[in-house]
Amino acid sequence: MTTTSTDLAKVFSELSDEVLLQRLRDGAVTAGARVLAIAELRSRGVDAAGWDADIAAEDAPVDGDDDAGDIDASDSLTIIARFSFAIDAQILQARLEADGVPAWVVNANTAQAFGPLRNAVGGVRVMVPTEEVENARRVIAALAAGEYALDEDDGVDPGTG
């Protein structure tokens, strides 16, 4: 079975603070998974100081996830946006990545599974490496300003895709 960073983020989002901290203490997660676990703890406001120092400063892909190779183990992730629906987060993720900003969607499956309670678990989050926050904000501002909108005369027939 292949485990992706999205799968791990979902699992970590469903664990209590205590269980997640215990898994970190026990060394029960790989270096790549530690990045996601620490990001989850930070998103909850739990002080993750000290855990960063334990992570090796080298690429640490999560087994079976080609995209996880883009996560440097020394990176810290920052929530750049929250959505009620996974599709909105995935659209932003795609736009960010198209503009060269690595991005991860966290909590999409939990939000879809728990419907009306999706915002109670923090909604669907889009996270980027902290050093990319300014680039991500520029992309979000451009998206909100309509800079990526298609012109009516661009030759694309909406009925045919």
C-alpha positions in Angstrom: 0.0 0.0 0.0 1.3 3.4 -0.9 1.1 6.2 1.7 1.0 9.8 0.4 1.5 13.0 2.2 -2.2 13.7 1.8 -3.0 10.4 3.5 -0.6 11.2 6.4 -2.0 14.7 6.8 -5.5 13.2 7.1 -4.4 10.7 9.7 -2.5 13.4 11.7 -5.5 15.8 11.6 -7.6 13.1 13.2 -5.2 12.4 16.1 -5.3 14.2 19.4 -2.5 16.5 20.3 -1.3 14.0 22.9 -1.2 11.0 20.5 0.5 13.0 17.8 3.2 14.2 20.3 3.6 10.7 21.6 4.2 9.4 18.1 6.9 12.1 17.6 8.5 11.2 21.0 8.5 7.5 20.1 10.1 8.1 16.7 7.1 6.3 15.2 7.1 8.5 12.1 9.6 9.0 9.2 11.4 12.3 8.8 9.0 13.3 6.0 6.0 12.5 8.1 7.5 14.5 11.0 7.3 17.6 8.8 3.5 17.0 8.3 3.0 16.1 12.0 4.7 19.3 13.2 2.7 21.4 10.7 -0.5 19.9 12.0 0.5 20.6 15.6 1.4 24.2 14.7 -1.9 24.7 12.9 -3.6 23.8 16.2 -1.5 26.3 18.1 0.6 23.6 19.8 4.2 24.7 20.4 6.3 22.5 18.2 9.6 24.1 19.1 12.3 21.6 19.7 10.9 19.0 17.3 12.3 21.0 14.3 15.8 20.5 15.6 15.3 16.8 15.6 14.6 16.7 11.9 17.5 16.1 9.6 18.1 19.0 7.1 17.8 16.9 4.0 15.0 15.9 1.6 12.8 13.4 3.3 10.2 12.1 0.9 7.3 10.1 2.4 7.4 6.6 1.0 5.5 6.3 -2.2 4.7 10.0 -2.6 6.5 11.6 -5.5 5.4 15.0 -4.6 6.6 14.7 -1.0 10.2 14.9 -2.3 9.6 18.6 -2.6 9.2 18.9 1.2 12.6 19.7 2.7 12.8 18.3 6.2 13.9 21.7 7.5 10.9 23.4 5.9 8.1 24.7 8.1 4.7 25.0 6.6 2.3 27.9 7.0 -1.4 27.9 6.4 -2.1 30.3 3.6 -5.8 29.7 3.2 -8.8 27.8 4.6 -11.8 26.7 2.7 -15.1 24.9 3.5 -14.8 22.7 0.4 -11.9 20.6 -0.8 -12.4 21.6 -4.4 -11.7 25.3 -3.6 -8.5 24.3 -1.8 -7.4 22.1 -4.7 -8.0 24.8 -7.2 -5.8 27.2 -5.2 -3.2 24.4 -4.8 -3.1 23.9 -8.5 -2.8 27.6 -9.2 0.0 28.0 -6.7 1.9 25.0 -8.1 1.5 26.3 -11.7 3.2 29.5 -10.5 6.0 27.6 -8.9 4.8 27.7 -5.3 4.8 24.2 -3.6 1.5 23.7 -1.8 -0.3 21.0 0.1 -4.0 20.5 0.8 -4.7 19.3 4.4 -7.9 17.9 5.9 -9.7 17.5 2.5 -10.9 14.0 3.3 -11.9 14.8 6.8 -13.9 17.8 5.7 -15.7 15.7 3.0 -16.4 12.9 5.4 -17.9 15.1 8.2 -19.8 17.5 6.0 -21.5 20.0 8.3 -18.6 19.7 10.8 -15.9 20.6 8.3 -15.3 24.0 9.7 -15.2 22.6 13.3 -12.1 20.7 12.3 -10.5 23.8 10.8 -11.8 23.5 7.3 -9.7 22.5 4.4 -6.3 24.1 4.7 -3.8 25.0 2.0 -0.2 25.1 3.3 3.0 26.4 1.7 6.6 26.5 2.9 7.1 29.5 5.1 9.6 31.0 2.8 7.0 30.9 0.0 4.3 32.8 1.9 4.9 36.1 0.1 4.8 34.5 -3.3 1.7 32.6 -2.4 0.0 35.8 -1.3 0.9 37.4 -4.6 -0.7 34.5 -6.5 -3.9 34.7 -4.2 -4.2 38.4 -4.8 -3.8 38.0 -8.6 -6.4 35.2 -8.5 -8.8 37.4 -6.5 -8.2 40.3 -8.9 -9.2 38.1 -11.9 -5.8 38.1 -13.5 -6.2 34.4 -14.4 -9.7 34.7 -15.8 -10.3 33.7 -19.3 -11.4 36.4 -21.8 -14.7 35.9 -23.6 -12.9 36.0 -26.9 -10.1 33.5 -26.0 -11.5 31.0 -28.5 -12.5 28.4 -25.8 -16.1 27.3 -26.0 -17.3 26.6 -22.4 -19.7 24.0 -23.7 -16.9 21.9 -25.2 -14.1 22.5 -22.6 
